[in-house]
Amino acid sequence: MPVLTSMIGGRRETVALSDGAWLVGRGAMCRIRLDFPEISERHAIMSVRGDRVTIEDLHSANGTYVDGEPIDSAVSIEDGRVVQIGDCLFRVSAASAAEARAPEPEPDAGDVAGSEAPAVDPMREVRRNVQEQIQKELLKRMDMKRLTLEGVDSGGMEQIAREKISQIVEEVVAKGRLPAGIDAVRLEEDVFNEALRLGPLEELLADDSISEIMVNGPRQVYVERNGKLVLSDCQFTDDASVLAIIERIVAPLGRRIDESQPYVDARLPDGSRVNAIIAPLSLSGPAVTIRKFSKNAMTCADFVRFGTWSANAAEFMKLCVMLRKNVIVAGGTGSGKTTLLNLLSGFIPKSERIVTVEDAAELRLMQPHVVRLEARPANIEGKGAVTIRDLVRNCLRMRPDRIIVGECRGGEALDMLQAMNTGHDGSLTTVHANSPRDVISRLETMVMMSGMELPSRAIREQIASAVDIIIHESRLSDGSRKVVAITEVTGLEGNQIVMQDIFSFKQTGIGRDGKIIGEFKPTGAIPTWFETLPGRGITADIAMFDPSREEDFKVAYR
């Protein structure tokens, strides 16, 4: 095993070089770290194969020298040749028995790291460097402007890019310039993702166990698995590469992000929700948050299996939707409101016309007669914005059987309540709130935001008349998402809106694994409209609301 002897700041160190790639520079990922300003983040790379050691400069700012001469390609450095990087000197020699033992890593900045690899993949930076060089060559060979003018669509562009990337990688392999340990097939896919898709995020998006992706600048990417946050090993090259990904997401939607509009809401083609914010508002670099949606739509059986609610609660909510009850799904951020709203919308009969209104279109309805409306932000001149409230007003003229608003967060709440009170029964929406009672306060506040100076009594009358059912969903401390209450709004007594819980979740403890233990059961309260079901041709067993009964009940429709 060859030994690297270094002279840094008057200190002499030796390191045993195992086979593989040794990145040299001042970056945190470098196995040989030289923390000096004149040395680049990824300055050079040494490749070790047996007794053969080569070094190659990685287009550094100040160059790499071997025996006093600058190098522009891989150069062999065995037999005591002197390598100079900045003011640091290195020499590779054959190992003696004593030198073959790798020293313990020194804590001081600028010292050569020991032979123990860091916790992160030491080949990551090598792959990144090779990937960047292939991307530059790809840009040279692909005339994007010409292809666009010729009308080549995105599918054709991707096919051409794959062919070019494959050719470039084959040439690199044929010339023996692909570092050991790098898989050519994986390299092709990484280059393709970086060039035409979402780069390092593609692997995370393809992982079904991940429900949320949080990019906190180029060097820190967290993911949510099973309700818990985990730091991933995904990284970007720099801020510019994160910005390029953001642009690739928002451009097809006609949205923009720049210094004058430094944040944006968007969506991916599969409906996943995206929020991005950049400098000068984000001080830690471009931040991207992606709320992933399952590739397969969630079903009632899935919700029951996950413990989100019970089979009887699912049957009851299906009954409410079939009876055209106005339903509000409430909960905190990340509690699963949109997923639940999507599930409830699946109960709407296929014969009805549905109009959806959203900030960024996320709902995926399976019915054949659906019109999807999406709000539009202002253009660069500050004009042309179309708000949720504008769309809610417009959809009233579109002869909807059902109106579904992705989220009420402002003055559109008044228009939604008026629609519910003027013949558009069966409407669905979501609201940020911490409890069913809090939903009422939030709706009052949002109605006041509409600019209409209505007395509190009038607002509450509107709410009591319009809202029939409130479903409150919560993300618990163990990361699980559960429906904690299904509440009926029964009316207005005096100045107070009266409600009763039909189903509720009661926590009874915490298991050894940290999981919440509890029961989701009926409270014993019976909906005020239950006795009207026989007259509508619907048969339902009142025992489904009995907390002492544990069997599953079905509702029969004629």
N, C-alpha and C positions, 0 to 999 in steps of 0.2 A: 504494500500500500504506500503510495507516494506521500510525502510530507510537505506541507506548505509552511515556509518560514517567512514571517513578516517583520518589518521594522516600521513601527508607527509611533511617531512622537518620541523617539529614542528608546522605545520599549520593544523587546524582541519576544515574539510568540511563535509557537509551532502548532499546527493543526494537521491531524491525519485526514487525508482526503479519501473518502469512500466513493465508490462508483456512483455516477449521476451528475446532475447539473448543480453548480454552485453559483448563485447569483451574487454579484458584487455591487455595492452601492450604499447609499445612505437611507434607503427605504426600509420600513419596518419589516418587510418580508424577506430581506436579503439574508442569506446564510452567512455571508461575510460582510458585516456591516461597518461602514466607514462614515461616521457622522461628522462630515466636514462640508462646508458650503461649496467648495470647488468641485465636489463629487456629485454626480447626478443620482437621482432616485434609483434608477436601474442603469448602472454605469457599464458593467461588463458581465460576461458569463463565462465561467470555466466549466469545461466538460471533462469528466474523468472516466476513463475506461481502462481498467487494469492499471498498467504503469504509464499509459499514455494520457497526457494532460494538454488540452488546448484552451486558449483564451480568445474571446471575440468581443470587440467593442460594440456596445448597443447604442450607437449614434449618440454618445455622450457629448456634453457641452465642451469638455476640455480634453477629450481623447484618452486613449490607453497606449502606453509605450512599452515596447519590448526591446531591451538592449539599446535604449535611447532613440528608437525609431517608432513613429506612430504606426498603428496597424489599422487596416480597413477590412480585414477578413480574419477567419480563424487561424491562429498561429500556435504551433507546438511550443511548449515552454519547459520541457524536461531538460535534464542535463545542466541545471544551474543557471538558466537564462534569467535575467533580471526583468521583472515587470514593474512598471511605475504607474500608479494611479494617483494623481494629485501629488502630495508629498509622501505617500505611502509606497514602500518598496516590498516586493515579494520575490521569492525564489522557491522552486520546486526541486526536491531531491529525493533520492531513494530513502526509505525509512530504515532506521536502526531498530533494534528491539525496544529500546526505551522510547524512541520518538513515535513508534507506532501507536502508543496509547494516546488517545485524544484527550487534551486538557479540559478541565472544567471551564465552562463559559464564564468570562469576567463580566461583572455588572457595569463596569465603566463604559461610557459612550465612546465609540471609536475603536474598541477592542475587537479583534477577530472572534466571531462566535465559535463555540465548540462544535464538536462533530454531531451533537444531538440536534436533530431537526426541530424547528419550532412547531407549535401545536397546529399551525395551518399547513396546508400542502406546500412543500418547498418548490414544487414544480409549477405552481400557479403563475408566478411571475414570468417564468420561462415561456409557458404556453401563451401568456398575454403578449409577450414581446414578439413571438413568432406570428401570433394572430394579427397583430398590428401591421407587420410587414406584408403579410398576405393581403390584408385589406387595402393597403396602399397600392399593391400591384393590381388588385381587382378593379379599383377606381381607374387605373390607367387603361385597362383593357376593356372596360365597359363604358361605352359612350351613352350615358344616361339621357343626355339631351336629344341625341338622335333617335334613341329608342322611344322616347316620349312623343316626339314629333311624328314618328311612324305609327303611333297609336297602339303600341304594345301594352297590353293590360298587365295588371299586377301578377297574374298567374304566369304569363309569358316572361315577365321580367324575372320572376323567381326561378323559372326553368333555365334561363340564360345564365343567371348568376350562379346557379348550382354547377352548371357545366364549366364555367370559367374557373370557379374555385377548385373544382376537381382537377382541372388541368394544371393549375398553379401548384397545388399540393403534390401532384405526381412529379412535377419538375423538381420540386424541393427534395422529395424522397430520392429521385434518380441521381441527383447531385450529391447525396449524402449529407445534406445540410439540415435535416430534421433531427433535433436533439433526441438522445435516447430517452425513452420513457414517455414520449408523446404519441398518442394514438392518432394516426392519420385520419381515420373515419370520424372520430370525435372532434378533431381539429376542423374538419370541413364543416361540420354541423355548427360549431361555435362561430366560425367566420360568417356563415350564412345568417345565423341569428343576429349577429352584431350588425351586419350590413343591411338586412331587409326586415328584420323583426325586432324583438325587444331585448336582444343581447342576453346578458346573464340572467335576466328574469324569465326567459323561456322555460328553463329547467324548473323553476319554482312554480310557474303557472301550470306546468304539466303534472305537478305532484298533487294528487287528489287529497292527500292528508293535510295540505296547507289551506287554510281558510282566509288568511290575510297576509299581505306582503307590505312591509314598511321600510322604505329606503330613506335612511337618515344621512344623506350625503353619499359620496362615492365609496367610502370604506366601511360602511356599517349598514347591513341589511338584516332586519328582524323578520321572522315569520311567526304566525300563530298556528300551532298544532294542538288539537284537542283542547282549545280554550286557553292554552298557555303560550307565552311569548318565548321564542328561542332565537338566539343569534345564529344566522346561517353563515356559511363560508363564501357566500356570493359577494363579489366586489366589482366595482367599476374602475376604469383607469383613472378618471378625473371627473371634475364637475361637467366638463364639456360632453363627455359620453353619456352622463345622466340626462343632460339637457336634450341631447339628440334623441334619446328614447322618449322623453316627454313630447317633443315635437312630432315624433312618429305616431304618437297616440292621438294628439289633439288635431293635427292637420286634416285628417279625413273627415272630421266632424265640423270643419269650418270654424274652429275655435283657435285662440291664440294665447300665448304666454310670453311676456317680455317685461321689461322694467316698468312700463306703464300699466300693465295688467299682470302682476307677478303671481297670480294664483288662478287655478282653473279647475272645474269639475268636468269630467269626461267619462267615457265608458270604452271598454274593449268590445270587439265584435261579438264575444260570447255573452255580453251583458254585464260583465264584472265592472264594478264602480271604481273610478280613479279620481283621486284628488292630488294635485301637484302644486307646490309653492316654491318659489325661487328667491334669490337675492333681489332686492335688499331686505325683503321681509324675513327670509330664512337665513339665519346667521351660520348655520352648520352645513351649508351647501344645499343643492336642490333636494327637496324632500318629496317623495312619492308614496302615496298610500293606495293600495289596491285591495278592494274587498271582493274576493273571489266568490263566484256562485258555482254550485255543483253542476257538473256537465249533465247530470240526470236530474230532472225536476223532482223535488221532494214530494212524497205522497203522505197520506194520512197514516198509513202503516209505518212509514219511516218515523214519523213524529211519535207514534205510540211506542215503537221499538227503542227510540232514543230516550224515552221518558219525558218528552216535551209536554205531552198531555195524555189523556186517557181516550180509549175508544169511544166511550159515551160522550165525552166532550167534543170529539170530532163529529160524531153523528148529530149532536146538538147544533154545532156551528154550520153544518151542511143544511140543517133544517132552517136556520136563520137566514142563510143566503137564498135558499129556495123560496122563503116567504117574503123576500125583498126587504129584509130589515137593513137599516143603515148601520154599518159597522165601522168602528174606529179601532185600529191596532196601535197600541201605545207601548212605550218602552224606552230605555236609554240607548245610547250609541252602541252599536254592535250587538244588540240583544236579539236580532233576527227578525225585525219587523217586516222588512221587505220580503224575506223568504216566506213568512207566514201570510202576508198579503197575497203573494203569488199563489200559495196553496188555496186560500179562500176563494180567489178568483176562479180557480178550477171547478168550483161547485156551480158556477153560473151556467145555465142551460145553453146549449150550442145554438139555439134558435134566436138568441137575443143579440142586439147590436151593442158592442162595448166600445167606449172611448176612454183611452188612458191618457193622463196628463202627467208628465214627469220633467224634472230638471235635466236628468240624463237617463235616457230610456233603458230601464233595467228589467222590467217585468217581461216574462215570457209566457204569454197566454196561448193555450192550445185551441181555443175556439176559432171557427172559420171567419167570423164577422167581427174583426177588431180593427179599430182606427187608433194609431199611436201618434200622440202629439208630444213634441219635445221643446222645451223653452230654449230661447236663443239669447246669448249675451250681447252687449253692445259691441259695435265695431270699433276700429281704432280711432274713429272720430267721436266716439261716445254716443253714437246713434244706432237705431235699428234693433234695440233690445225688445224681446218679447218675453214677458214674465209668465209665471204659472197662473197668476190671476187673469191675465189677458186670455190665456188658453182655456181656463175654466169658463169664462164668460162666453168664449166663442163656441165651446163644445155644446153649450145649451141649445145652440141653433143647428146642431148636427143630428137631431132626432136620436139621442142616445137612449137605449133601454137601461144601461148602467154607466155610471161615471166612476172611474177609478183614478184618484189623485195619489201619485207616489208618496208625497209628503206635504202636509200643510205646515207652513212655518211663518206665514205672514198674513197679509190682508186677504189672501184667497180663501181663508177660513170662512169669512162672511159669505162669499159667493157660493162656497160649498154648502153651507148651512141653508142658504136660500134655495139652492137646487134641491136639497133633500126635502125641503118643505113645500116644494111646488111641483110635485109629481114625479121627481126622479128618485123614486125609492130604490133601495138595494144598492146604494152607492157605498164605496169602500175608500178608506184613506188611512194614513198613518200620522201619528203625532208623537213628538218627543215629550215624555212625561214619566214621572216616577211612581205613579199610582193611578188607579181609575179616577179617584177624586181630583187628583192633580190635572187630569185631562180637562176637566171642566174649567179650572182656573186658566189653563193654557189657552183654551178656545176663547175665553173671554178676553184675554190679553191680545190675542191675534186679531179678534174682531175690532178691537180698539185701534189696532195698527192700520186698519183699512181706511182710516180718516173719517169714518162716519161717527158722528157724536151721538151714540145711542145710549140711553140709560141702562144701568146694570140690569134692571128688571126685564127690559125688553130683550137684552142679549140672552139672559138665562131662559126666557120663554122660547126663544129661537132654538137654543141648544136642547132643551127638554123635549121640544116637539120634533126635532130633527134626528137626534141620536138615539138609537135603540139599544145597541150592544157595544160595550168596550171590552176589548181583549188586552190584558196587560201581560207583556212578556219581559223576562229579565234574564240577564247573564249573571249566574251565581258565582260565588267565590271559587268554586272548583272549575270554573270555565264552562260549565254546562249551561245551555239555554233552555229555559222552561217557561211555559205559560203559568203564571202565578195567580191569575184571576180572570174569570169571565163574568162580567157584570152587566146587569140590565138597568137601563135608565127608565124609571117608572113614572116620572112626572115632576111637577113643581108644586111644593107646598110652601105657601108664603113666599119667602125670598130664597128658599133653599131647594136645590135639585135633589130629588130622592133617588137612591140607587140601592140595588140588592145584588149580592154575589150569588151567582148560580153555581159556579165551580170555583174552587180555590186550592192552592198548594200550601200545605203545612209542613214546615221543616221540623224533623224530630231529632236530628243529630248529625254528626259528621263521622264517616267511617274511618278506619285506620289508614286507608289510602287517600284520605282527604276529600272523598266524594260526599256530596250532600245527600243525606238520607231524609226522605219525606214522602208524603202521599198527596196525590192530586185527586180530589174527590168532590162530589156534589155537596153543597151546604145544607140541602133540605129545602131551600127556597124554590118555588115553582114560578116560571115565567107568567106574567099577568095575562098573556095572550094564549096560554096553553089550551084553555077550554074552547077556543075558537077553531082548533084544528079539525075536529070531525066535520064541521060545516065546509071545510075546504077540501075534503076528501083525503085527509091525512090521518093515519093511525099511528099513535105513539104511546108507549107505556109510561105512565106517570112514575113508575118505579125507577126510571133512569135518574131521577133526582133524589132518590133515597140514599143517604150516605151509608146505610147499613147493608145495602145490596151491592155485590161485587161483580155480578154477571154483566155481559155486554148486551145492550138493547139496540134494536134496529127500528128505524122509522119507515113505515110503508106509505108510498105515494100512489095515488090512482091516476 
